[in-house]
Amino acid sequence: MKKQYTGKHTHPTRKEQQRRREQFSRHAVRLVGSVAAVLLALLVVVPLVKTQQDRAAMRRIDAAVITLPPQEVDTLYISTPEPTAAPKATRAPESVAPTVAARPATADEPVVVDEPVVADEPYDDFDDGTDDYDTVPGAAGATEQPKTAEALLAAGASFEYLPVINTVDTMERKVAITVDDCFQVGNLQKIIKKAYDNGGRLTIFPIGQNLSQPGISETLRKAVQLGFEIENHTWSHARVFRLPEEEMASEIWRQSQALNQCLGMNYEEHFFRCMGGDGEMDQRTHNYLKQLGFLGVAHWSISGSDATPQQLVEHLTPGAVFLFHTTDKDTKTLMKFIPWVVQQGYQLVTLNELLGYPENATSPLSVAEMPEPQDYVPDYRTIHVDEYSWMVVQLQNKLRALGMLQMEGASTGYYGKQTAAAVAAFQSAAGLPATGEADAATQLAILQTS
Ligand SMILES: [Zn+2]
């Protein structure tokens, strides 16, 4: 059956259509208005709230930095000892005393006792007339020393240097800002706050002597609590590569101990930064840093203290390591540079984080005696012009004793043109190629000349 169309529908009248259109328009206008109002509210109110939150956060940090009760921090740290990154080498001293821990060991940390590589005194400072590598085999308590050049070179070649960190290889948009010296505590506080406000963390390299300044203890405790990292920049800003061994060791050890006192806990530093970056490949320094459990020598990929703003901007690349100080000039730069780096989508991280290392381990405060530097066999790496090292000091001492090098005061340990010329003169006299570069054969020849 065919369905019949009844025709009983109602067509709205023209007037009715008009009324509906107007009603629809009114609804639409109201809807758009409401949406706009909400958007406006979001635009205006959210930033206001955010600003308030930021201000509150800044006030909190201010208050924290300035008035943090030391006890609060102490409890915080002492309750959270962390496993250490690397087993800390300790040394069996010559005396009857048991091992002296380089760093206080945590409960689950194995105590490693390194065998001395060779007997005591693998070399001396050449001032006492003894010949260094041919001394007293079989003397009481001494083990046989390697005597031939081949044996010396083979033994030295196995020496492993710590990494020297410049730029860190990473694809992630992460950089490290490092802040050295810390003569100006007020500036240090400003820099820490600026980094923290921008979601960043810094690595701070205070000189040991600056750790007794008023306010620095609270500042660094707070910094560590906020996830910042503190590392070693010598006790007195000394060039350790040219100091007598005991003083070299003391420059490193005293800073670590002073930092522990400053923080109220044992804090295991990972990085050493040389004064001025000089002597970063000094074998003796690496030998002692390894002994103390350090993980690297920290250089930088750009010195922000010397760079122009344009150079800083151009240098922002993944893995960059920026060097700054707490001077007024650098502080001014950092107040702008830190937020700018973050605006570029970069994260400001510590050296540990940039390298994927664990945080510096902590444990309850204790006092330890300075471990005596362990012996090592020199590797006789070829020394080029512009290098700084303890080996250069020894070569200079010997060349001076031979009357082939004139120098005022103590030997500098700097392989400059004058030293290179003296080495070239020695090479000529000894029938070696007069390159002016101190290769292994030249070093051995100089050191073994009486
Ligand atoms: Zn410095």
Boltz pocket constraint, residues with backbone or C-beta under 6 A from the ligand:
constraints:
  - pocket:
      binder: B
      contacts: [[A, 180], [A, 181], [A, 233], [A, 237], [A, 274], [A, 275], [A, 276]]
      max_distance: 6.0
